[in-house]
Amino acid sequence: MIKGLIVYGKNISDEILVELFLSQVTKQFKRGKILQEIDQSLKNKDKEAFLRLTDELKFVS
């Protein structure tokens, strides 16, 4: 409990932890999906897709 702060019976620190957890899981999922697409673009020798996806990866990481 953060100095007694309670919102509708829920501990704010618990809510923050849940939000951080969900954010991290979402980021990991997106990163994994982009990495798979990068692998596929390399297999297909698709330079445009590779460049686009690596730029996208920079913003997710």
Secondary structure, DSSP 8 states (H G I E B T S, - for coil): --TT-EETTEEHHHHHHHHHHHHHHHHHHHHHHHHHHHHHHHHTT-HHHHHHHHHHHHHH-
